């Protein structure tokens, strides 16, 4: 397989990887918080960035030592993803309840004045810039869970460290592009539907239930592997 063919394949597989149900469930709980449909694109892109950083970090270590993750450690990483899905789902359900009443009370700061008002704060301010920290962290966790299988595949298919890391980087770039586009597309109908607190509450409830169900579906079969 030529380098160009392998890179193109890695890009396509990375974009397809972004469509996996657990990824969609996690990001949907974040996208449903936004009023601006363009925010979905950035949330998805930050998820993909965190995912890529985790893949490259673990891939670098495993590639250098020419080894793979143990089955037990891979199971632990996947259970962490399951727990994260449950937490994101529970958080979305709690926010849904608050939205359906008077709007979630959130402390917020403007020009040094800290106050509380109904609304949602899904970002962190650093100076005049805001950064989507939560999807970045979610992407990091997902990247850890998928790093073992990807690195094992890369070790078997490429001869040099540079080729392996380049493939992981291209794969990660595909996940950034795929999740960014998908979240951006999803943001438009969600923003159109969730124009009132009650509508946003129903959207949050739906994504929260999806995330909880996916967390249980994903994690329950893994428990015997860890405890056995």
Secondary structure in CASP SS format (residue, H / E / C, confidence):
PFRMAT SS
TARGET T0000
AUTHOR 0000-0000-0000
METHOD secondary structure of the structure
MODEL  1
X C 1.00
X C 1.00
X H 1.00
X H 1.00
X H 1.00
X H 1.00
X H 1.00
X H 1.00
X H 1.00
X H 1.00
X H 1.00
X H 1.00
X H 1.00
X H 1.00
X H 1.00
X H 1.00
X H 1.00
X C 1.00
X C 1.00
X C 1.00
X H 1.00
X H 1.00
X H 1.00
X H 1.00
X H 1.00
X H 1.00
X H 1.00
X H 1.00
X H 1.00
X H 1.00
X H 1.00
X C 1.00
X C 1.00
X C 1.00
X C 1.00
X C 1.00
X H 1.00
X H 1.00
X H 1.00
X H 1.00
X H 1.00
X H 1.00
X H 1.00
X H 1.00
X H 1.00
X H 1.00
X H 1.00
X H 1.00
X H 1.00
X H 1.00
X H 1.00
X H 1.00
X H 1.00
X H 1.00
X H 1.00
X H 1.00
X H 1.00
X H 1.00
X H 1.00
X H 1.00
X H 1.00
X H 1.00
X H 1.00
X H 1.00
X H 1.00
X C 1.00
X C 1.00
X C 1.00
X C 1.00
X C 1.00
X H 1.00
X H 1.00
X H 1.00
X H 1.00
X H 1.00
X H 1.00
X H 1.00
X H 1.00
X H 1.00
X H 1.00
X H 1.00
X H 1.00
X H 1.00
X H 1.00
X H 1.00
X H 1.00
X H 1.00
X H 1.00
X H 1.00
X H 1.00
X H 1.00
X H 1.00
X H 1.00
X H 1.00
X H 1.00
X H 1.00
X H 1.00
X H 1.00
X H 1.00
X C 1.00
X C 1.00
X C 1.00
X C 1.00
X C 1.00
X E 1.00
X E 1.00
X E 1.00
X E 1.00
X E 1.00
X E 1.00
X C 1.00
X C 1.00
X E 1.00
X E 1.00
X E 1.00
X E 1.00
X E 1.00
X E 1.00
X C 1.00
X C 1.00
X C 1.00
X C 1.00
X C 1.00
X E 1.00
X E 1.00
X E 1.00
X C 1.00
X C 1.00
X E 1.00
X E 1.00
X E 1.00
X C 1.00
X H 1.00
X H 1.00
X H 1.00
X H 1.00
X H 1.00
X H 1.00
X H 1.00
X H 1.00
X H 1.00
X H 1.00
X H 1.00
X H 1.00
X H 1.00
X H 1.00
X H 1.00
X H 1.00
X H 1.00
X H 1.00
X H 1.00
X H 1.00
X H 1.00
X H 1.00
X H 1.00
X H 1.00
X H 1.00
X C 1.00
X C 1.00
X C 1.00
X H 1.00
X H 1.00
X H 1.00
X H 1.00
X H 1.00
X H 1.00
X H 1.00
X H 1.00
X H 1.00
X H 1.00
X H 1.00
X H 1.00
X H 1.00
X H 1.00
X H 1.00
X H 1.00
X H 1.00
X H 1.00
X H 1.00
X H 1.00
X H 1.00
X H 1.00
X H 1.00
X H 1.00
X H 1.00
X H 1.00
X H 1.00
X H 1.00
X H 1.00
X H 1.00
X H 1.00
X H 1.00
X H 1.00
X C 1.00
X C 1.00
X C 1.00
X H 1.00
X H 1.00
X H 1.00
X H 1.00
X H 1.00
X H 1.00
X H 1.00
X H 1.00
X H 1.00
X H 1.00
X H 1.00
X H 1.00
X H 1.00
X H 1.00
X H 1.00
X H 1.00
X H 1.00
X H 1.00
X H 1.00
X H 1.00
X H 1.00
X H 1.00
X H 1.00
X H 1.00
X H 1.00
X H 1.00
X H 1.00
X H 1.00
X H 1.00
X H 1.00
X H 1.00
X C 1.00
END
